[in-house]
């Protein structure tokens, strides 16, 4: 793709509305644009990243035996009233009426709707287990939207729902989803922790959160480097250095792990995934029963599994950036190589760039060729800002020795290659950075 034909509206100035790096960089790099409080348009560069994240999530869900579908955003109130969550969910739920004055909501989640579908279609133990997922827009009327896509009112989420005969089968699916979530985050290339968590308004027997480590994260974690203990602060247990009960203190140096008595560390992170062992909470309320092998009607045993697609984009930026811009991991980078000519005035350099661009295209490399008639300084600053993993620079060394300057965004390392070695470079780069 040529820069002049793509749409990347970068910003030079720091946005006044942004409180944390990921929000600022998403705006400055042209990934998102604000429409209203907590509502953002996903711009072309951001859309490419989202599609990469979706692709990884979809591959892992399919590989774990989940089946994709798509549920409506608008949901009738009667299902939510049957489970008691029409009132319980509170003001975070968008409520609206149709022309016949019937109550609906814009789905903040889909437990009620998917359980109603199971009520209609799952009749026998022979149909079980079933694990269904979607990638869909959600709406939650946050009281104080902030941090861009991290705390938005409209966001994109993958949510899955499992239906099983009994607790043992449900735990097996839960384990499959737990493992799939770990693979998703590892394939994307982020540092993370998994912690037991409160079930909140979703409910159920127990749950786990998947936390991407980040200095500006809202989740507080308690970690033990010695025994591996990890929990969010609200559910953690430790011996406070002051001798007081954990609930009466804030995390401080000298606090010790309740298990091994070694000194704890405290960290912050961003919740990007949450999985729940629901049990029969929704199936009991909505009468979703099946005929078991013993001839008795029983309530379906459920689990639900959410992961934030748009939130993952921001979490990646929050964890992987420097003072110049974003540092995308190859797995979700919008492009792999940024091809830059130091000047558009030199015909030899322009001709060489066109040739190299075509070579990369033929090698099926996602390349952004910066063919704009602007200074090299502007091109380099935009390249740093949008964070493409590799930069091919065609400049003085090419005019003198026919060499391409190769720079890596992650660590700043550089090397030189000839045009003839581009295919070999691409092959080695792909092998080196392929998911293990």
N, C-alpha and C positions, 0 to 999 in steps of 0.2 A: 504494500500500500504506500502511495506517495503522500507525504504530509500535506501537500497542496490540495489533494483530493479528499482527504479525511477531514474530520472536524474535531480539533483539539483546542478549545478556547482556554489557554492557560492564562493565569493571572500573575502579575509581577508583585502586587502588594499583598500583605497579610490581611486576610478577611477579618473585619472587626467582630463578626458574630462567632468566630471559632475560638473555643476555649482550650482545645487539645490538639496535638499535632495531626492526628488522623483526619479530623474535621477540616483543619486548615489545608492540608495537602490534598485532600479529595476535591476541595473547591479550587485550589490553585492549579492542580494538574488537569482540571477539566473533566473529572470523573463524575461529578454531580453538580446540580444547580438547584437552589432552594425555590420552591413554589409557594409554600406557606409554612407556618410553624410545624416542624416535624414531618414535612412532606417534601420529597425531593424527586426531581427527574434524574434518571440514570443516563448520563451522556454516553456517546459511542465508545470512548475508551473504557469507562467504567462498565459498560454493557459487555464488552469483550471479556473483562475480568470475571464478571458474574457468570457468564456462560462457561468459563473454565471451571469455576467452583461448582456450578451445577453439574458439569460433566463428571467430575470426580465423585460427587455425592451420588449421582445416578448410577455410576458404575459399581460403587460399593453397595448401594441398596439392592441393585439387581443381583449382584454376586452373593448377597446374604439371603436371597430368596424372597425379597419383597417385590410386590407388583405395583406398578404405577397406575394412578388414575387421576382424575381432576374433579374436585368438588366445588360447588358454587360458593361464591363469596357471601352472598345474601342468605341468611338462615332464618327460618320462622321461629317466633318466640316460643311456641308451644313446646318444642323439644327442650329448650333451655329451662322452661318453667317446670317440666317434669323432673329434671335433675336438681332443681333448686338454684341453679346458677344464674338465672335471669336477674335475680336480686343480688345474689352473692358476689357476682363478678364486679358489681359496683360501677362507678362512673368511667372506668377504663373502656367500657363497651360502647361502641357506636350504636345507638338505637335510632330507628327510623320507621315510618309508616308508608305503606303503599297507598294508591288512590282509593282503595276500599277501607282505609283506616286500620289495616291489619299490621300488627307489630312484627318488625324484623330487626335483625342486627347484622352488621358487617363483621364477619367472623374473626374474632381474636384467636380462635383455635377451633378444632373441628371434632371434638370427642362426641358431642351430641349427634351431629349429622352422620358420622361414620357408623355410630352404634345403631342409629335408625336404619341405615342401609343393611347392617348385619341382621337386624330384627326381621327385615323383609326377605332376605335371601339366604341366610345360613340356617339350615334346618336340622342338619344331622352331624354327628361326630365325624362322618366320612368326609365332610367338607373342611375339616380342621387339620392342622392350624392354617390360618390365613394371616398374612402381613401385607397391608396396603399402604401406599404412600403417595404423596403429591408434593409438587413444588408450586407454591401458590402465594398470592399476596394476602397479607393479614393486616388488620386494623386494630390498633389499641390507642385509645384517646389518652395518651400520657398527660399527666397533670403538668409536667415541666419537660417538654421535649428538649433534648440537648445532645451535644456531641455528634451532630450529623446523623449518619445511619446507625450509630450505636444505640441511640435512644430516640428512635423515630416513631411517628404515629402510624405510618404506612411502611411496611417492610416485606421482604420476600423470605419465605421460610420453607424448609422441607419438613413436613410432619408425616409420621408413619403411625399406624395403629394395628396392633396384633390381636387376634382372637384365637383362643385355645380352649381345650377341654378342661384342663386342670392347671394347678400351680406349677407342677414340674415342667409341663410343656411350655408354659408361659415364661418360666425362668430360663429355659433353653433359648427361646427367641430373644429374650432380654439380653442374654450373654452374646448372642450373635450381633445384636445392635450395638452393644457396648464395644465389641471388637471392631465393628465396621466404623464406628465413630473415631476410634483411635487411628485406624488406617487412613481415614479421610484427612485428619489433621496432620498426620505424619507425611502423607503424600503432598499436601500443600506446603509443608516445610516449616511449621510453627512449633515453638516450645509451648507445652501445655501441661496441665495437671487434671486429674479426675478426682472429684471429691463427693462424698455423700452429702445430700442436700435435703432441705425441707420440701414437702410436696405442694404447699401453698394451695391456691384455688383449683389447681388441676386435680389434686388429691391422690389417693392411692396408698399402698403399703410402704414403699420406699422409692428413692430416686437418686440419680447421680448427675452432677453437673460436670461439663467439660469446659475448663477454663484456660484461655490463652493468656500467657503471662505478659503483663504490660504495666509500666509504671503508673499510668493514668487510669487503670482499670478500677471499676467500682466494687469489685469483689475483693475482700480481704482473705488471704489464705494463711494458714499456719502449717509450716513445713518442718520436718525433721530430716536433716541430711544423713543421719546415722541409720535409723531404722526404716526410713521411707514413709513415715506417718504424714498424712496430708488431709486437711479438712478446711472447709470454709470457717471463718472465725465464729459465726453464730453457732455452729455445731461442734466446735472443737473442744477438746479437753486438755488442759495443761496445768502445770504447777507454776503459778505466777511467782516472779522473783520477790514480790512484796510479801508473799505468804497469804495474800488474800485470795478469795475465790475468783476464778477466771471471769465470772460475770461482773465482778466489781472493779475490774481493771481494764486498761487498754494494753495492747501488745507492747512489750518493752524488752530490752536486752536483759538476758538472764532468765527469762521464762524457760521452763523445761518440759520436755515431752512426758506425758503421763505414762507412756509405755516403757521407754528406755532411760528416762531421766536425763537425757542429753539436752544441750541447749537448742532451743527452737529458732527458726528463722521465720520472718514474716514477709509476705509478698503481696502484690496486687495483680489482678487479672480481669479479663473480660469473659463473661459467660457466653459461649457461642453454641452450646448444645445442652439439652436437658432430657433425660430419659426417665420414665416413670413405670413402676409396676402398679398398675391401676387396680388389679383384682376385679371385683364385680360391681364397683361403684356405679358405673353407667349402665351396664347390662341389666342390673336389678331395677334401676329407675325406669328404663325404657323397655323392660320386658323382653330383652334380647336373649332368647333361650334356644337350646338345641336339644335334640333327642340323643341321649348318650347310648353307649353300647349296652347298658343294662336296661334300656327301655324307659328311663326316667328323663323328664325335662329338667334341664339344668341351665343356670345362667352362664354365659360366656365369660371366660377369664381374659382380661384385657391388659395390654401395655400400650404406652404411647411414647413417641421418640421424635423430638424436635431438634432441628439444627438451623441456625440463622444463616441464610445465604448472603443477604446484603450485609449483615452484621460481620460475617467472616471477612468480607472485603475490608471493612474498616479496621477490624482487629489485626489483619495482616499489615496494614499500613501503620497502625499504632506500634506494633512490635518491630517492624522492619523499615526504618527510615533513619536518615541522618540530617544534618543541618542544611543539606542541599536538596533533599527531596526523598521520594519513595525509593525503596530497594526491593523490587518485586522478586519473589522466588520464581524460578523458571516455570514451575507447574501452573501458575495462574497469571503470568505476565501477559499483558495484552499483545506484545510483540517480543520476539526473541532477540532480534538484532536491530539496532538503530544505525542506519547507513547515513553518514554525514560527509558532505563535501565542504571543505573549508572556504570555498568561494564558488559562486555560480557563474562568475565572469570568465573563468578559464575553460575553454572548450575541451581541452584534453581531460581535465578532471571531470567535467560533466559527462563526457563520453565514457570514461572509465566507470563512473558511478552507474550509468545506465547498464553497462555490461555486467557489473557485479550484482546489481539489483536483479537482473534477469537470471543470473546464475543461482542466486539465492531463491528466487521464485521457483525455478526449475527443480531445486533441491527440496521444495516444499517447506521452506523456512518462512516463518512469519516475520517479515521485515518491514520496518517503517523507514522509508527513504526520505530524508529531509531535503527536499528539492526547493525549498523556499529561497527567495531572493532577499535574504537577511544576513546579518553578520554571523561569523563563526561563533562569536561569543554568545549570541542569542540562542543559536542552535545547541551549544553545549549546556547552557543553563536550562533550557527546556528538556534536554535529554536527561540531565541529572534529576530534574523535577519529576518527570513521568516515570523514571526508574527502570527503563528497559535493561535487561541483564547484560547485554554485550553491545559495544559500540565499535563500528568500523569507521575509521576516519581516513578519508582520501584527501591528502594534502601534499606538502612539500616532499615528504619521503617518497610519495608515489611519483612525483615529477622527476625526482633524482634517481631513485633505485627501483621503481615499480613495486613499492612495498605498502601494505595496508597497516596502519596503526590499529591494534586491537586493544580495547580497554574494557575492564570488567567493572560493572557498577558496584558489586557487592564489596570487593576488597581493594579496588583501585589498581590492581595489578595490570600490567601492560605487556604486550609482545608485538612482534611484527610478522606478517605472513605475506606471501606473494599471492597474486590472483589465482595462479595455478593450484595453490594449496587450500583454496576456500572449501572445495568439497571434502577434503580430508579433515579440515578443521571442524566443519559442521558435523561430520560423522563422529569424531572423537568427543565433541561437546555434548552431543545427544546421548552417547553411551555413558559419559561421566555423570550426567545429570538426570539419567533415567531413574524412575522410582524403583527402589530395591524391593 
